Amino acid sequence: MGASTLTITDNRTGKRYDIPIEHGSIRATDLSQIKTGADDGGIVSYDPALANTASCKSKISYIDGDKGILRYRGYPIEELAEKSTYLETAYLIVKGELPTTSHLGMWQHNIKMHTMVHENLKAFMQGFRYDAHPMGMLVGTVGALSTFYPEARHVMDLESRRVQTRRLIGKIPTIAAYAYRHGRGLPWVYPDNDLSYTGNFLSMLFRMTELKYRPDPVLEHALEVLFILHADHEQNCSTTAARMVGSALADPYSVVAAAAAALSGPRHGGANEEVVHMLREIGSIDHIPELIKHVKAGERRLMGFGHRVYKNYDPRAKIIKEVAHQVFSVTGKSPLIDIALELEKIALDDDYFVKRKLYPNVDFYSGIIYDAMGFPVEMFPVLFAIPRTAGWMAQWAEMVLDEEQRIARPKQLYVGYDERPYLPLDRRRDIGAQETEVHGPL
Ligand SMILES: CC(C)(COP(=O)(O)OP(=O)(O)OC[C@H]1O[C@@H](n2cnc3c(N)ncnc32)[C@H](O)[C@@H]1OP(=O)(O)O)[C@@H](O)C(=O)NCCC(=O)NCCS
């Protein structure tokens, strides 16, 4: 094998540059030495949406999209989903290793110590309108948490980082459940720390007048698996938002609020909602061929199919499909599942989807499960944010401790006006955008 360098010839000047290659990458800053003269700032790499830019080194999750592999800290997602609990997985993600029995016990205890929220935070949440979107409530409330824990701004302090991590993982199901019950006008249920992480969450969501809520073990297990599958996923949009905001040394509550805000977008945390809408719209198996026709004509997309990274069956979708059947044994079969299974069968046999490597992704089945469990679609991104909090915190801490990281500050390619003379107000009559112009960006 030859030298680990990339040789670039600048045809503008005829100069040659040898740029080191490390981990299959070149440093974008190495390009800045390629200049035409002293006034030239040097070459920059242009990468809208950061599609081919590694912005950090990370040891947390690993994806091989062609092979359909997802691992947390080296452990395959399939094994974690089968053998671990969510809190065990969260420990692995946050700390880097699977816990021993005693460490797991301490970790569970430490998280449970933080499941309650300050009564003023409850009052804050009660201030939302009766029909507030639960994801908006979650984003706002997590941001508000920073005012309750001002010491959280000491982000370089290990003990502070640890406490805030436990607080966030402990409190986020409570905030999510309060947001859910707020929309229903139901009294809010305090945490029950005798229950598991997901059992307690189910209790805070669904408990009515019973003295002791006993979660259905199948649904409790289904949520554990769904939470494990959603705990981390490399440098996706919300994780990148967490790292960006964190790079300014903002406190971790602001960081998680920013990440959750990114997740609230339909391109990120909203795809499973779209799947449920699509399956309801199809309504019956007979209507599938018609839909496929429209999809192949490029008129619409098959929601829950395709992935930016996975060009093979999303490993999480395989696991979720199994869980769906277990859930239906309790909730009764969802009318959507037959349509989903038939749609998947037809699509996987069809050249259009095969050629483009379009397989079901995690969202194809998760929405059907949540729907069968009685969650309204607005809760879907909230259910995603709860487990992803462990991933966001781990990624944030990794970034804070990474000596190569500084405040994130991308470059731009300026394509606007060159300097021009200022126009006094009375000379601007027919120039420039009108306030009411329909084509302006805002
Ligand atoms: C996830 C997604 C945005 C990834 O997109 P991407 O990797 O950028 O892929 P592209 O948008 O470049 O699409 C590549 C080709 O596949 C087609 N395609 C991609 N996803 C498709 C889908 N769900 N249904 C039908 N066609 C699809 C595109 O039309 C394009 O076809 P073309 O080459 O003939 O133009 C995309 O697959 C999608 O929109 N899926 C549906 C929404 C969804 O489930 N999102 C959740 C992701 S976890």
The ligand as a Gaussian input file, in Angstrom:
#p B3LYP/6-31G(d) Opt

LIG

0 1
 C      -35.156000       8.988000       4.129000
 C      -34.942000       9.696000       2.785000
 C      -35.138000      11.205000       2.988000
 C      -33.498000       9.420000       2.326000
 O      -33.323000      10.038000       1.133000
 P      -31.977000      10.023000       0.297000
 O      -31.013000       9.031000       0.802000
 O      -31.529000      11.432000       0.223000
 O      -32.443000       9.481000      -1.091000
 P      -32.934000      10.357000      -2.292000
 O      -33.964000      11.335000      -1.857000
 O      -31.717000      10.868000      -3.001000
 O      -33.628000       9.246000      -3.205000
 C      -32.945000       8.348000      -4.054000
 C      -33.952000       7.776000      -5.034000
 O      -34.886000       6.931000      -4.344000
 C      -36.207000       7.486000      -4.437000
 N      -36.802000       7.381000      -3.095000
 C      -36.170000       7.607000      -1.918000
 N      -37.014000       7.348000      -0.897000
 C      -38.178000       6.966000      -1.468000
 C      -39.410000       6.571000      -0.929000
 N      -39.605000       6.522000       0.384000
 N      -40.401000       6.243000      -1.781000
 C      -40.189000       6.287000      -3.104000
 N      -39.036000       6.641000      -3.685000
 C      -38.045000       6.989000      -2.860000
 C      -36.030000       8.928000      -4.844000
 O      -37.169000       9.404000      -5.550000
 C      -34.817000       8.830000      -5.727000
 O      -35.208000       8.287000      -6.962000
 P      -34.534000       8.835000      -8.340000
 O      -33.106000       8.422000      -8.243000
 O      -35.302000       8.165000      -9.419000
 O      -34.713000      10.321000      -8.305000
 C      -35.937000       9.171000       1.726000
 O      -35.698000       7.812000       1.485000
 C      -37.397000       9.428000       2.114000
 O      -37.914000      10.510000       1.860000
 N      -38.073000       8.415000       2.728000
 C      -39.425000       8.575000       3.174000
 C      -39.481000       9.313000       4.493000
 C      -38.980000       8.472000       5.648000
 O      -39.367000       7.331000       5.825000
 N      -38.114000       9.088000       6.466000
 C      -37.607000       8.457000       7.664000
 C      -36.147000       8.246000       7.615000
 S      -35.631000       7.394000       9.083000

